[in-house]
Structures are given as structure tokens and as C-alpha cells.
Amino acid sequence: MRRQQQRSLGQKPASRTREQPLDGGQIASAVRPLRVLLVEDDFLIRCTTAAMLENLGHTVAEAANSTEALKLLDDRRFNVLPATSWPLKP
């Protein structure tokens, strides 16, 4: 399975020798940058999650509620969207 993942990321599969675990920097460089829509009403969780994603090289647009998220969706395109339901708030 790891060989398939490496091939899909355009990497040369490692030889059959014992592999060393990847560190955070290697993981970040192995994944292409994504445009992420982050919808979270809790300010601290939203900021922490955004910082983590940005440290991995992704672009993050933040929304505090579904209304803000829908406005962002009108203006921009994203690779990753939340997989939760958004209750509409006036």
C-alpha cells in the first residue's frame, strides 16, 4: 500500500530495506498544497487548526459559521471542504 501511495504522489518507491518513519517536514513536502475551507465556530479551535494546516503548506480560508462559509464558496474554489452539516444561522 505504501508503494501505491508513493507512486500516486509521483515518488519513486523505496527499496525493500527497512524504511524510516517520515517526520512532519517530509510529510508536508510529500503532499501538494491544498485550498481548504475551514468552518468552525470556536475561535481557538479555528485558529489552531488553520495554523496547523498553514504550517503544512496549505492555504486556509476561515469561516465562523455557515453563512460566512457560503459567501466564501461563492467567491473561491476549494480542494477540501468540511464533511459536516452546517446549521444555517441568520
C-alpha positions in Angstrom: 0.0 0.0 0.0 2.8 2.4 0.8 4.3 1.8 -2.7 0.9 2.7 -4.2 0.8 5.9 -2.2 4.3 6.8 -3.3 3.5 6.2 -6.9 0.4 8.3 -6.7 2.4 11.2 -5.2 4.9 10.9 -8.1 7.6 9.5 -5.8 9.9 6.6 -6.6 9.0 3.7 -4.3 11.6 2.9 -1.7 13.6 -0.3 -1.9 12.7 -3.2 0.3 15.1 -2.1 3.1 13.7 -1.1 6.4 12.1 2.4 6.0 12.5 5.2 8.4 9.3 7.0 9.6 8.6 10.3 7.9 8.8 13.4 10.0 6.4 16.4 9.7 8.6 18.3 7.2 8.8 15.2 4.9 5.1 14.7 5.1 4.4 18.3 4.3 6.7 18.2 1.2 5.1 15.0 0.0 1.6 16.4 -0.1 0.6 19.1 -2.7 -0.7 22.3 -1.3 -4.5 22.5 -1.0 -7.0 25.3 -0.7 -9.0 24.4 2.5 -12.3 25.9 3.7 -12.3 25.7 7.5 -15.7 26.2 9.1 -15.6 26.3 12.9 -17.5 28.5 15.4 -15.0 28.1 18.2 -12.3 30.8 17.7 -9.5 28.9 19.4 -10.1 25.7 17.6 -10.4 27.5 14.2 -7.1 29.4 14.7 -5.2 26.4 15.9 -6.4 24.2 13.0 -5.7 27.0 10.5 -2.2 27.4 11.8 -1.5 23.6 11.6 -2.8 23.5 8.0 -0.8 26.5 7.0 2.4 25.0 8.6 1.8 22.1 6.3 1.8 24.4 3.3 -1.9 24.7 2.7 -4.0 27.8 2.1 -6.8 28.2 4.5 -10.0 30.3 4.3 -11.7 30.6 7.7 -15.5 30.9 8.3 -17.1 31.1 11.8 -20.5 29.9 10.6 -22.4 28.5 7.6 -23.4 31.9 6.3 -19.7 33.0 6.1 -18.8 29.7 4.5 -21.5 30.0 1.8 -20.2 33.5 1.0 -16.6 32.2 0.6 -17.9 29.4 -1.6 -19.4 32.0 -3.9 -16.1 33.7 -4.3 -13.5 31.0 -4.3 -12.7 27.4 -5.2 -11.5 24.9 -2.7 -9.9 21.4 -2.8 -11.1 20.5 0.7 -14.5 21.2 2.3 -15.7 20.2 5.7 -17.7 17.0 5.8 -20.1 18.1 8.5 -23.6 19.6 8.3 -23.8 23.4 8.7 -26.8 24.7 10.5 -27.9 28.0 8.8 -27.7 31.0 11.1 -29.3 34.3 10.1 
